[in-house]
Amino acid sequence: MLPFRQIFNPTDFSAKDSAAFAHALKLTCLVQGELTMMHVDPAIGRKDFEDFPRIRPLLARWGVLPEGSSKDDVVKLGIQIKRVRAVADHATDAILQQLVAHPTDLLVLSTHQREGFARLTHKAVAEPLSRKTHTKTLFVPTGVEGFVSTETGKINLTRVLIPIVHTPNPQPAIDLAAELASALGSEHVLFELVHLGKEADLPKFTKPERPGWSWETLAAKGDPVEWILAAGAEFDVDLIVMMTEGHNSLFDLLRGSTTERVVRGARCPLLAIPA
């Protein structure tokens, strides 16, 4: 059983958010859970929800529901859909208030990977939300399909990258990566463990075994973010799963934590697990 049933997906109604929405909906169907979609607008009042992403047409395109299905058909799938709209100038603050009142098990966030001056002039939403809620978060970069096809709903999870260090303990990331692959029905998966340290200092961990799965471990020296991004590109991974401790130093506050810096550069979804 995956450790989440309540899934939260903020949306700005743009096409760039469609990949994150597809991942959130697929995981909701997988766990027969509850999906909450939220939109924050500084001016438009609460009128109706017709502008939210349409659930039934997408599930029909995926072959999960028949064409012309009803709301009752969605309920029969064992999932619940909630839509929340807020009028506020600051999206992050409004979403945080919602999550304090109604905590979630998993955030699914679309990330707009800006760097340099562009990052300074645009207020980040995804990173502060994940950090301040201390919640498991699936970051889905815009312009990347990810391991769930928006068009067909099919799964493509064959390569998973898991950075490991002594602290925080990497076992929860290893276990959740395996649980997710199993739940998604991925029969042939390469799990690439990148040890960010000396080979002799490899932390102890157990690898869940399954026919068709393979595990490889390599040691990395130098900047961990550069190594993770390079390994992700080299192995053409479909998902990165890593533990995160947030900001531990002034340097982290200025540049961002290792996880946040990876989020800004990764070209695949990243599942961050709070230590």
C-alpha positions as CSV (number, residue, x, y, z in Angstrom):
1,M,0.0,0.0,0.0
2,L,1.3,3.4,-0.9
3,P,1.5,5.8,2.0
4,F,-0.9,8.4,0.6
5,R,-4.6,8.6,-0.1
6,Q,-5.2,12.4,0.0
7,I,-3.5,14.1,-2.9
8,F,-3.4,17.9,-3.4
9,N,-2.8,19.6,-6.8
10,P,-2.7,23.4,-7.2
11,T,-3.5,24.6,-10.7
12,D,-3.4,27.8,-12.7
13,F,-5.6,26.3,-15.4
14,S,-2.7,26.6,-18.0
15,A,-1.7,23.8,-20.4
16,K,1.7,23.8,-18.6
17,D,0.0,22.3,-15.5
18,S,-1.5,19.4,-17.4
19,A,1.3,16.9,-16.8
20,A,1.2,17.5,-13.0
21,F,-2.6,17.1,-13.1
22,A,-2.3,13.9,-15.0
23,H,0.1,12.5,-12.5
24,A,-2.1,13.6,-9.6
25,L,-5.2,12.0,-11.2
26,K,-3.4,8.7,-12.1
27,L,-2.1,8.3,-8.5
28,T,-5.6,9.1,-7.1
29,C,-7.1,6.4,-9.2
30,L,-4.3,4.0,-8.2
31,V,-4.9,4.4,-4.5
32,Q,-8.6,5.0,-4.8
33,G,-8.1,8.2,-2.9
34,E,-9.2,11.8,-2.7
35,L,-7.9,14.5,-5.1
36,T,-8.2,18.1,-4.2
37,M,-7.5,20.7,-6.9
38,M,-7.1,24.3,-5.9
39,H,-6.9,27.6,-7.8
40,V,-5.9,30.9,-6.4
41,D,-6.9,34.1,-8.2
42,P,-6.3,37.7,-7.0
43,A,-9.5,39.1,-8.5
44,I,-12.1,36.5,-9.8
45,G,-14.7,35.5,-7.3
46,R,-16.1,32.1,-6.6
47,K,-18.5,31.6,-9.5
48,D,-18.3,28.0,-10.8
49,F,-15.8,25.3,-11.4
50,E,-16.2,24.8,-15.1
51,D,-12.6,26.1,-15.7
52,F,-11.0,23.4,-13.6
53,P,-9.4,20.5,-15.5
54,R,-12.1,18.1,-16.6
55,I,-11.9,14.7,-14.9
56,R,-14.4,12.6,-16.9
57,P,-13.2,13.5,-20.4
58,L,-9.6,12.7,-19.5
59,L,-10.5,9.4,-17.8
60,A,-12.6,8.5,-20.9
61,R,-9.6,9.3,-23.2
62,W,-7.5,7.0,-20.9
63,G,-10.1,4.2,-21.3
64,V,-10.9,4.2,-17.6
65,L,-14.5,5.5,-18.2
66,P,-16.9,5.2,-21.2
67,E,-17.7,8.2,-23.2
68,G,-20.6,10.3,-21.8
69,S,-20.0,8.9,-18.3
70,S,-21.7,10.6,-15.2
71,K,-20.4,11.8,-11.9
72,D,-21.7,8.5,-10.4
73,D,-19.3,6.6,-12.7
74,V,-16.4,8.5,-11.2
75,V,-17.6,7.7,-7.7
76,K,-17.7,4.0,-8.6
77,L,-14.0,4.1,-9.3
78,G,-13.5,4.7,-5.6
79,I,-12.1,8.2,-5.9
80,Q,-13.3,11.6,-4.6
81,I,-12.7,14.9,-6.4
82,K,-12.7,18.2,-4.6
83,R,-12.3,21.7,-6.1
84,V,-11.3,24.7,-4.0
85,R,-11.1,28.3,-5.2
86,A,-9.6,31.2,-3.3
87,V,-9.3,34.9,-4.0
88,A,-5.9,36.1,-2.7
89,D,-3.0,38.1,-3.9
90,H,-0.4,35.6,-2.7
91,A,-1.0,32.0,-4.0
92,T,1.5,30.4,-1.6
93,D,-0.1,31.9,1.5
94,A,-3.6,30.9,0.4
95,I,-2.6,27.4,-0.4
96,L,-0.7,27.0,2.9
97,Q,-3.8,28.2,4.8
98,Q,-5.8,25.5,3.0
99,L,-3.3,22.8,3.8
100,V,-3.2,23.8,7.5
101,A,-6.9,23.4,7.7
102,H,-7.0,20.3,5.5
103,P,-3.6,18.5,5.5
104,T,-2.7,16.2,2.7
105,D,-0.6,13.1,2.2
106,L,1.0,14.1,-1.1
107,L,1.5,17.3,-3.0
108,V,1.7,17.1,-6.8
109,L,3.2,20.4,-8.0
110,S,4.1,21.7,-11.4
111,T,7.5,23.4,-11.5
112,H,8.5,26.3,-13.7
113,Q,12.3,25.8,-13.8
114,R,13.6,29.4,-13.8
115,E,17.2,30.3,-13.0
116,G,19.2,33.4,-12.5
117,F,17.4,36.7,-12.9
118,A,14.2,35.0,-14.0
119,R,14.0,33.1,-10.8
120,L,14.6,36.3,-8.8
121,T,11.8,38.2,-10.6
122,H,9.2,35.4,-10.2
123,K,7.8,34.4,-6.9
124,A,8.3,30.6,-6.4
125,V,5.3,28.6,-5.2
126,A,6.3,24.9,-5.5
127,E,9.5,24.9,-3.4
128,P,8.1,27.0,-0.4
129,L,4.9,24.8,-0.3
130,S,6.8,21.6,-0.1
131,R,9.3,23.0,2.5
132,K,6.7,24.7,4.7
133,T,4.2,21.8,4.8
134,H,6.9,19.1,5.4
135,T,4.8,16.8,3.1
136,K,5.8,14.2,0.5
137,T,5.9,16.1,-2.8
138,L,6.0,15.0,-6.4
139,F,7.5,17.8,-8.5
140,V,6.6,17.6,-12.3
141,P,8.6,20.0,-14.5
142,T,6.6,21.9,-17.1
143,G,7.4,20.7,-20.6
144,V,8.1,17.2,-19.4
145,E,5.6,14.3,-19.9
146,G,6.9,12.4,-16.9
147,F,6.0,8.7,-16.2
148,V,2.3,9.2,-16.8
149,S,1.2,10.0,-20.4
150,T,-1.3,12.9,-20.4
151,E,-2.8,11.6,-23.6
152,T,-3.2,7.9,-22.8
153,G,-2.7,7.6,-19.1
154,K,-0.1,4.8,-19.7
155,I,2.8,4.3,-17.3
156,N,6.4,4.5,-18.4
157,L,8.6,3.9,-15.3
158,T,11.7,1.9,-16.2
159,R,14.6,3.9,-14.7
160,V,14.6,5.4,-11.2
161,L,17.4,7.4,-9.7
162,I,17.8,7.4,-5.9
163,P,20.6,9.6,-4.3
164,I,21.7,8.1,-1.0
165,V,23.8,9.5,1.9
166,H,24.2,8.5,5.6
167,T,22.0,11.3,6.8
168,P,19.1,11.4,6.2
169,N,18.6,7.7,6.1
170,P,17.9,6.7,2.5
171,Q,15.8,3.6,3.3
172,P,12.4,5.4,3.1
173,A,13.3,6.7,-0.4
174,I,14.3,3.2,-1.5
175,D,11.2,1.6,-0.1
176,L,8.8,4.2,-1.5
177,A,10.4,4.0,-5.0
178,A,9.9,0.2,-5.0
179,E,6.4,0.5,-3.6
180,L,5.5,3.1,-6.3
181,A,7.0,1.0,-9.1
182,S,5.1,-2.1,-7.9
183,A,1.8,-0.2,-7.6
184,L,2.2,1.2,-11.1
185,G,2.8,-2.3,-12.4
186,S,6.3,-1.6,-13.7
187,E,7.7,-5.0,-14.4
188,H,11.2,-4.1,-15.6
189,V,12.9,-1.3,-13.6
190,L,16.5,-0.3,-13.1
191,F,17.0,1.4,-9.8
192,E,20.2,3.5,-9.9
193,L,21.5,4.4,-6.4
194,V,24.0,7.3,-6.4
195,H,26.0,7.4,-3.2
196,L,27.1,11.0,-2.6
197,G,30.3,10.2,-0.8
198,K,33.2,7.7,-0.7
199,E,32.6,4.2,-1.8
200,A,33.9,2.9,1.5
201,D,31.3,4.9,3.4
202,L,28.3,3.4,1.6
203,P,25.3,3.6,4.0
204,K,23.5,0.3,4.9
205,F,20.2,-0.3,3.2
206,T,18.0,-3.1,1.9
207,K,16.9,-3.4,-1.7
208,P,13.4,-4.8,-2.3
209,E,13.8,-7.5,-4.9
210,R,11.4,-8.5,-7.6
211,P,11.7,-10.5,-10.9
212,G,12.6,-8.0,-13.7
213,W,14.0,-5.4,-11.3
214,S,17.7,-4.6,-11.1
215,W,19.7,-2.4,-8.7
216,E,23.0,-0.6,-9.4
217,T,25.1,1.5,-7.1
218,L,27.8,4.1,-8.0
219,A,29.8,6.5,-5.9
220,A,29.9,10.2,-6.7
221,K,32.4,12.9,-5.7
222,G,32.0,16.6,-6.0
223,D,28.9,18.8,-6.0
224,P,25.9,16.5,-5.3
225,V,23.5,18.5,-7.3
226,E,25.7,18.4,-10.4
227,W,26.1,14.6,-9.9
228,I,22.4,13.9,-9.5
229,L,21.4,16.0,-12.6
230,A,24.2,14.5,-14.7
231,A,23.3,10.9,-13.6
232,G,19.6,11.6,-14.3
233,A,20.5,12.8,-17.9
234,E,23.0,10.0,-18.5
235,F,20.7,7.2,-17.5
236,D,17.6,9.0,-19.0
237,V,15.7,8.3,-15.8
238,D,11.9,8.6,-15.5
239,L,11.9,9.6,-11.8
240,I,14.2,10.8,-9.1
241,V,13.3,9.8,-5.5
242,M,15.2,11.5,-2.7
243,M,15.1,12.3,1.0
244,T,15.2,16.0,2.0
245,E,16.0,17.9,5.1
246,G,15.1,21.4,4.0
247,H,17.4,24.4,4.7
248,N,20.2,23.5,7.2
249,S,22.5,26.5,6.7
250,L,22.8,30.1,5.5
251,F,24.3,28.7,2.3
252,D,21.1,26.7,1.8
253,L,18.9,29.7,2.3
254,L,20.8,31.6,-0.4
255,R,21.1,28.9,-3.0
256,G,18.3,26.5,-1.9
257,S,18.6,23.0,-0.4
258,T,20.1,20.2,-2.5
259,T,16.6,19.0,-3.3
260,E,15.4,22.4,-4.4
261,R,18.4,22.9,-6.7
262,V,17.8,19.5,-8.2
263,V,14.1,20.4,-8.7
264,R,15.2,23.5,-10.7
265,G,17.3,21.4,-13.1
266,A,15.8,17.9,-13.4
267,R,14.1,17.0,-16.6
268,C,11.9,14.3,-15.0
269,P,9.6,14.2,-12.0
270,L,11.1,14.2,-8.6
271,L,9.6,12.7,-5.5
272,A,10.9,14.4,-2.4
273,I,10.4,12.7,1.0
274,P,10.9,14.8,4.2
275,A,13.3,13.2,6.7
